[in-house]
């Protein structure tokens, strides 16, 4: 039996891309950033649950009013990706890649920043389709 690959995505991910993935035989799993209740909390992923994570930068940055107590950092949310070697694509417009990398800190050591225009090509390369 062939295991279908699953793409975890945070709210706002291009619905046309997600539809193309579904039509191509991939599963999609909505993920949450702990404060928007969109899906499974990304920091709670287990090994083998997803084969790729797609998110926009702003979904990794909580507003003070949305979180009680300490604000989680992008690394807190994406730590399972680092621990389980799950590829991560963080979508940021090209002209803001440098600023985004500063905000992401250690996350850039295991995640890839991509511009919206190159997202589908990067996804296809990672998933090999």
Residue pairs with C-beta under 8 A, 6 or more apart in sequence:
4 25
4 26
4 27
5 26
5 27
5 51
5 52
5 127
6 26
6 27
6 28
6 29
6 49
6 50
6 51
7 18
7 21
7 26
7 27
7 28
7 29
7 50
7 51
7 52
7 53
7 54
7 123
7 127
8 28
8 29
8 30
8 31
8 40
8 42
8 45
8 49
8 50
8 52
8 53
8 54
8 86
9 18
9 28
9 29
9 30
9 31
9 53
9 54
9 55
10 30
10 31
10 32
10 33
10 38
10 42
10 53
10 54
10 55
10 56
10 59
10 60
11 30
11 32
11 36
11 38
11 39
11 59
12 56
12 58
12 59
13 54
13 55
13 56
13 91
14 116
14 119
14 120
17 54
17 119
17 120
17 123
18 28
20 120
21 28
21 123
21 127
22 28
24 129
26 127
26 129
29 39
29 40
29 49
29 50
30 38
30 39
30 40
31 38
31 39
31 40
31 41
31 42
31 45
31 50
31 53
31 55
32 38
32 39
32 40
32 41
32 42
33 41
33 42
33 55
33 59
33 60
33 62
33 72
33 77
34 41
34 42
34 43
34 62
34 67
34 72
34 77
35 62
35 66
35 67
36 59
36 66
40 49
42 53
42 55
42 77
42 78
42 80
42 81
43 72
43 76
43 77
43 78
43 79
43 80
44 80
45 80
45 81
45 84
45 86
46 80
47 84
48 84
50 86
51 86
51 87
51 127
52 86
52 87
52 88
52 89
52 123
52 126
52 127
53 78
53 81
53 86
53 87
53 88
53 89
54 88
54 89
54 91
54 119
54 123
55 88
55 89
55 90
55 91
56 90
56 91
56 92
57 90
57 91
57 92
57 96
57 100
57 103
57 104
60 74
60 77
60 78
60 90
60 104
60 107
61 74
61 103
62 71
62 72
64 71
73 105
74 103
74 104
74 105
74 107
75 82
75 105
75 106
75 107
78 88
78 107
78 110
78 111
80 86
81 87
81 88
81 110
81 111
82 107
82 109
82 110
85 110
87 111
87 112
87 126
88 107
88 110
88 111
88 112
89 111
89 112
89 114
89 119
89 122
89 123
89 126
90 100
90 104
90 107
90 111
90 112
90 113
90 114
91 114
91 115
91 116
91 119
92 100
92 113
92 114
92 115
93 115
93 116
94 115
94 117
97 113
97 115
100 113
101 108
101 113
104 111
104 113
112 122
114 122
